[in-house]
């Protein structure tokens, strides 16, 4: 059985991180790149968002009988799409997010401030769409 309290807590965290990322996205690129506090905040909020996304995915897969899909980040992404918990487009985006999460954690010295800015400008809708689809799944599986 799904732990709706846990899932809701993670969704609230994602919403709070998105709020902060959206504030950072309103800053000009020049000002963003000139301020290490802002770039560091963007990296932290993005990484935390991705961790919460994959925590949600792992929990759902484990509780719906797909524990084998719940071990590795890209497998979580694929499993959510295979089980129609998220659509194929978001599933593919989640695979990309898993790769980026691994870069943020393990190859952090290679992550540029420019790419962080690009992500907060261009890709936050993917996170919003994930949240929407998870909320729909939760509603259908009460």
N, C-alpha and C positions, 0 to 999 in steps of 0.2 A: 504494500500500500504506500502511495506517495505521501511524503511528509510535507504537507502544504505549508506548514509554518516555516520550515527550512527554505522551501522554494520561494515563498513570499519574502523572506528576509533577504535572500540573494537578489531577487528582483528589485527590492527597495535599494539595496546597495548599488546595483547597476544604475538605477535612476539617479541616485545622488552623484555617482561618478560622471554620468552623462551630463548632468547639470553643470558640473565643474568644467568638463571638456568643452561644452557649448560656450561657456564664458571665455575660455581660452581661444576658441575659434573666432571670436569677435575681435580679437586683437590683430592688428596688422602683422603681416609676415615679418616685416623688419623689426617691429617691437618684440614679437615673440622670439625671434632668433637672437636678439640682443640680450635677452634676460634668461639666464640659466635657471632661475627659480621657476619661471614659467615652463621652460622645456622639461625640467625635472618633474614638475607637477603633471604635465601632460603624459609623460612616460609612466608615472606612477598610477594615475587614474586609468590610463588605457590598460596597463598590465593587470590592475585589480579588476577591471571590467571583464577582461578575458578570463581571469581565474574564476570569477563568479559564474560566467557563462558555462565554463567547462565543469564546474561543481554541479550546476543545475543539470547539465546533460548527463554527467556520470550518475547522479542520483536517479534521474528518470529511467535511464537504461537499466540500472541495477534493479530498480523496483518493478520494472516491466518484463523481467526475465531475460535480459540481454547483458548479463554481467560480463560476458566475454568481449562485448563491444565497449565496455566502460573503463578500460584500463589506460589507453593511450589517447592523447588529445585528438589526433586526426581520426582515430577509430570512433571516438565519441561523436565527432562531427558527422562521419559517414553513417553511424548507427542511428542518429536522430533523423537523418533523411530517409534511410532505409525503412524505418518504422513509421514514416510519415508523421513524425512529431513536429518536424519543420519541413518546409518544402525544399525541393532539390536546389533551388537557387541559394537559399540561405544555408543549406547543407554544404554547398561548394564554398560559400563565403566563410563558413565555420572552419573548413579545412584550411583555407588561407589564414584565418585568424589563429589557428593552432600553430601553424608554421611561424607566424609573427610572434606569438606568445613565446615560443621557444627561442626566437632571436632575442626578445627582450630579456629573457631570463639567462640564457647561456652565452649569447653573442652580443651582449649589451654594448660593448665598446664599438661595435660596427653599426649600431643604430644611429642614424643622423637626425639632427634637429629638424632638418628640412623634410625628411620623410614623416616625422611625427606631426609636423604642421599639415602636411598633405593629408594624412589620415584624419586628423580632427576636422579638416575642411570638407573632405570628400566621402568619408566612410562611416560616419556615426549613424547614418540611416540603417546600415546593416545591423547594428546593435539594437536599434529601436525595433526593427522588423523581427529580430530574434525574440525580444521581450514580448512583442505582440503575439507571436505564434505560440510561445510558451504559455502565456495567459489564456489563449484559446484552448490549448491542450488541457490546461488545468481545469478550465470551466467544463469541458466535455468529459473529464475523468474524475469528477467529484464523487 
